[in-house]
Amino acid sequence: MQACSRRIGEFIDLRPLRIEDAALTFAWRQAERARLLNAGAPDVDAQARWIAGRPAGECNFIIERKDGRPLGMLALVGIDKVNRHAESGRFLIGDEDGARGMPAAVEAMKLLYELAFDELGLVRVHGTVASGNGRMIKWQKYLGMKEEGRLRQHYFIDGAWQDAVCLGLLADEYRSEALPRMEVLIKMARQQAAQS
């Protein structure tokens, strides 16, 4: 899918996920901060097979600094061109130190939303977050997503059931709320970088 090609940002780029990323993405998925994500592959070989098996209708990206240092991952999956919606997911900043001082997470979401709404012409992007991941829920809402409901006891994490919080963003909400907020955050980072 042409849409899944490299996305160029000001501070970071999104580049397509490659099989060579298996060891790195596996390590990120084993870290404590990934604890509230869906269970990943059990080893690096399985992670490589998972990457190789991604369907053409998915856009899986590595978030990468301009110097090529990988920072995390992000995806747009379940792209439905008839009903014009898709799911954002697999979002993880795996290298927090490398992302420090730059709006990597914000710009990654901005690039993903540009792909979804501006290039693919989708009208809705949605996703789920484990109810125990309050930080991610708060962040997604800050960036414009609305809570649309819950799937009760949907995830079994750390020996306990958690609801899946269903979030969604419509194209007009992206343009009127999310995009201006993201642009302000990126502008602030640009000003800080200029002062350094």
C-alpha positions in Angstrom: 0.0 0.0 0.0 1.6 3.3 -1.1 0.0 5.1 1.9 2.3 3.0 4.1 5.4 4.7 2.8 7.7 7.0 4.9 5.9 10.0 6.5 8.2 13.0 6.9 7.8 15.2 10.0 9.7 18.2 11.4 11.3 16.3 14.4 10.6 12.7 13.6 9.6 10.5 10.6 7.5 7.4 10.4 9.1 4.7 8.4 7.7 1.3 7.5 8.3 -1.5 10.0 10.8 -4.0 8.7 11.7 -7.6 9.6 15.1 -6.3 10.8 13.2 -4.3 13.5 12.1 -7.6 15.2 14.8 -7.6 18.0 14.3 -3.9 18.8 10.5 -4.0 18.8 10.5 -7.2 20.8 12.7 -5.6 23.4 10.4 -2.6 23.6 7.4 -4.9 24.1 9.1 -6.6 27.0 9.7 -3.3 28.9 7.6 -2.3 31.9 6.0 0.6 30.0 4.5 -1.9 27.5 2.8 -3.9 30.2 -0.6 -2.6 29.4 -0.5 -3.4 25.7 -1.8 -6.6 24.2 0.5 -9.5 24.7 3.2 -9.6 22.1 5.3 -12.3 20.5 7.0 -14.7 22.9 10.5 -14.3 21.3 12.4 -12.4 18.6 11.8 -15.1 15.9 8.0 -15.0 16.5 8.2 -11.2 16.4 10.0 -11.4 13.0 7.3 -13.8 11.7 4.6 -11.4 13.0 6.2 -8.5 11.1 6.5 -10.6 7.9 2.9 -11.6 8.2 1.4 -8.1 8.4 -1.4 -7.8 5.8 -1.1 -5.2 3.0 -4.1 -3.3 4.5 -2.0 -2.3 7.6 0.4 0.6 8.0 3.0 -0.3 10.6 5.6 2.3 11.4 8.7 2.8 13.4 8.9 6.3 14.9 12.4 7.6 14.1 14.4 10.7 14.9 15.9 12.6 12.0 19.3 11.0 12.8 17.7 7.6 12.2 17.5 6.6 15.9 14.3 4.5 16.4 12.1 5.7 19.2 9.0 3.7 19.0 6.2 2.3 16.9 2.7 3.1 15.7 0.2 1.6 13.3 -3.0 2.3 11.3 -4.8 -1.0 10.9 -8.1 -2.3 9.8 -8.3 0.4 7.1 -11.8 0.2 5.6 -12.0 2.3 2.5 -15.7 1.6 2.0 -16.8 2.7 5.5 -13.9 5.1 5.7 -12.5 4.2 9.1 -9.4 2.6 10.6 -7.9 1.8 14.0 -4.8 3.5 15.4 -2.8 1.2 17.6 0.5 -0.4 18.6 1.6 3.0 19.8 4.7 2.8 22.0 7.6 5.1 22.7 10.2 2.4 23.4 13.2 4.8 23.8 12.1 7.5 26.2 15.6 8.9 26.5 15.9 9.3 22.7 12.5 11.1 22.6 13.3 13.4 25.5 13.1 17.1 24.6 11.1 16.6 21.3 7.4 16.2 20.5 8.0 12.7 19.2 4.7 11.2 20.4 2.6 14.2 19.3 4.2 14.5 15.9 3.9 10.7 15.3 0.2 10.9 16.0 -0.1 14.0 13.7 1.6 12.2 10.9 -0.7 9.2 11.4 -3.8 11.4 11.4 -2.6 13.2 8.3 -2.3 9.8 6.6 -5.8 8.7 7.8 -7.8 11.9 7.3 -6.0 13.9 4.6 -4.5 11.2 2.4 -6.9 8.3 2.8 -10.0 10.4 3.3 -11.2 8.5 6.3 -13.9 10.0 8.4 -13.1 8.2 11.6 -10.1 6.8 13.5 -10.7 4.7 16.6 -8.9 2.5 19.0 -9.0 0.8 22.4 -6.9 1.3 25.5 -6.8 -0.9 28.6 -8.7 0.9 31.4 -5.7 0.6 33.7 -3.6 2.7 31.3 -4.9 6.1 32.5 -1.9 8.0 31.2 -2.6 6.8 27.6 -6.3 7.5 27.9 -5.7 11.0 29.2 -3.2 11.7 26.5 -5.4 10.4 23.7 -8.3 12.5 25.0 -6.0 15.6 25.2 -5.2 15.0 21.5 -8.9 15.1 20.7 -10.2 11.5 20.9 -13.6 11.0 22.6 -14.5 8.1 24.8 -17.2 6.2 23.1 -17.8 3.3 25.4 -16.2 0.3 27.0 -15.8 -3.4 26.3 -16.1 -4.9 29.8 -13.4 -7.3 31.0 -11.8 -7.3 27.6 -8.1 -7.6 28.5 -6.5 -10.0 31.0 -3.4 -8.1 32.2 -1.2 -8.9 35.2 -3.7 -11.6 36.4 -6.7 -9.3 36.4 -9.4 -8.3 33.9 -9.5 -4.7 32.5 -12.1 -3.0 30.4 -11.1 -1.8 26.9 -11.9 2.0 26.7 -13.1 2.7 23.2 -11.9 6.0 21.8 -12.7 7.7 18.5 -11.8 10.8 16.5 -13.8 12.1 13.6 -12.3 14.0 10.7 -14.0 17.3 11.6 -12.8 16.9 15.3 -9.3 16.2 14.0 -9.3 19.5 12.0 -11.0 21.7 14.6 -9.5 20.3 17.9 -6.7 17.8 17.5 -4.7 19.4 14.7 -4.5 22.9 16.3 -3.6 21.4 19.6 -0.8 19.3 18.1 0.5 22.3 16.1 0.8 24.4 19.2 2.8 21.7 21.0 5.1 21.3 18.0 5.5 25.0 17.7 6.5 25.2 21.4 9.1 22.5 20.8 10.4 24.4 17.7 10.8 27.5 19.8 12.6 25.6 22.6 14.9 24.1 20.1 15.7 27.5 18.6 16.6 28.9 22.1 19.0 26.0 22.8 
